[in-house]
Amino acid sequence: MTTGNTPTGLELLQSEMARQHRDALVSLDTNQQRASEIAKHAKATGRLLLLGMGASHWINRVAEPLYRAAGIDATAQPLSEYLRAPIAGKQTVILTSQSGGSGEIIRYLDTAESTDGIFGLTLDPLSPLADRVPSLIGAGEVEKGFAATRSLLLSLAMHGAVLACLGQPLDDLKAYLNAPSKYEDAAVVSHLSESDCVILSSRGVLQGVADAGSLYFMELARIPAFSLEGGQFRHGPFEMLRKGIGVVLLCPSDNDSESVRRLAEECLAADVTPVIFDMSGKDAVPETLTISMPPYTGITAAAAGLVAMQETLLKAATAMVPDVGTPIRSTKVTDGE
């Protein structure tokens, strides 16, 4: 409940999420010129480096395979790692930071020999990032909610603007943003809220969405949440499965759907009931908790999966934490340096 004129952490998150589709559409339209400039530079170098921290890194991770599909050799890396082991060679760089002012961003800009070929992606037009390099700017004000919600969808939309300039169609993404669906499942929320640890997993583009979800749930529910790519999950970590561990799978509509469905069946065999955000277009895996979604692909699948997961995980976290969305050990803008 709002205290005086100060909204709660939950209210801030809900406010961000309520306007994110609209702001994402605006961000697609208003960044076309800058997106064209970035795409032209990336095509000239043939190499794109996506750098960010926290949720900004994970949205870069979503975009990484989409750029590769567009013919660009793209790599997403945490900026803190890059600062300690730079990747040599001529390349185009996108620095992603919703605030545009994290400690790693400032250090990178202060130590870069040249800003030629370096571009920003941020929600703050007055930030150091936007001031020092040509930047894509998200619509609306800077995100105020503690955990990233609107900033992720807007960042994905801005990557989409660049991808469109590389020849990738966005008609399905725009259609989704204009008419988003809501997915309600009280059983899923109840199941996750009773977990003491959660593992999120997928394949391809949706793996980056799972990565973002793990951070989101750790921040809000304050329990361990791991993100493991489908193959990595099966190579050893399966040993940790037990009662009390929640598993969230994002099932794509492409050929990887079968591998995710097999993973769900193996979870059931380990006496763990997985939650599946299912875009496969197939019947639900028996005995799982399945949220059926349209068979979206590519960037549209990422956008729809991201929002559906945000909504569900926020409800679960709200049932677990009395002051959800109010950080006790962290700040919105962080200096990890």
C-alpha positions, 0 to 999 in steps of 0.5 A: 500500500502507498505510504503517503505520497511514496509508492511501494516497491510493488506499486513501482513495478506494477506501474512500469509493467503497465506501460511497457508495451506502449513504451516499447512501440514508441521506442521502436519508432523513435530510434530508427535513424540511430538504429540504421547508423548502428546497423550500417557500422555493424555490417561494415565491421561484421562484428558486434559486441554487446556489453552490459551488467545485470539485467542489461547483460541478459537482454543482450544475451537474448539479442545475441542469437538474433543478430547472428541470424541476421548475419552479424558475428555477435557476442554478449559479455558482462562488461565487468569481464570485458574490462578485465579481458578485452576482445581485440579486433575491429568491432561495433560495440553496443553498451546497454544500461538502463540508467546509463550511469553504472560504475562499469559503464563509466569506467569503460568510457573513461578508459576507451582509447576512442569512442568510434564505433561505440554506441549506447542503449539506455532509458536516460537521455541525460545519462553519461552514456547518452552524453558521451556516445551516440545512443538509442534512447528508450521512451518514457522516463527512467525506470524506477522499479527496483527489478528490471521490467519495462527497461528489458522490453524497451531494450529488446525493442531497441535491439529490434530496431537495429535488427529491422535495419539488418533486414529482420521483420518485426511485424509479429513483434509489433502485433504482439506489442499492440495486443498483448495477452495476459496469462493467469494460473493460480496453481503455477503461482502457488507452486513457485511460491512454495519453492526454496530454490528455482531453476530456469532453463530453455534453449536458443533465444529464450535462454536469455529470457530464462537468464533474465528471469533468474535475476528477477526472481532472486531480486524479488523473492530473495531465494536462489534462482539459477539459470541453466541452458537446457544442455548445461542443466542436464550435464550434472546439475540434475543431481540437485533436483528434489522436493522444494526446488521449482523448475521453470522451462520456456518451450520454443516453437522450433525444433528445440521444443522436443528437447525442452519437453524431454527435459520436463519429463525427466524432471517429473521422473525426479519427482519435480513438477516443472512449470512450462511457458509453452510456445510449442503449439503442442499438447501440454506435457502430462502432469506438468504445470503448463501456461500455453502461449501462441507459437511465437518465434524469434524476437516476438517469442522473447518479448512475450515470454519475458512479460509472461514470466515477469507477471508470474514470478512477481505474483509468486514473489509477492506471496513469499516476501512482505515488502516485495520490490523494496531492496534491502541490500542493493540499489537500482544503479550499482557500481560494481567497480 
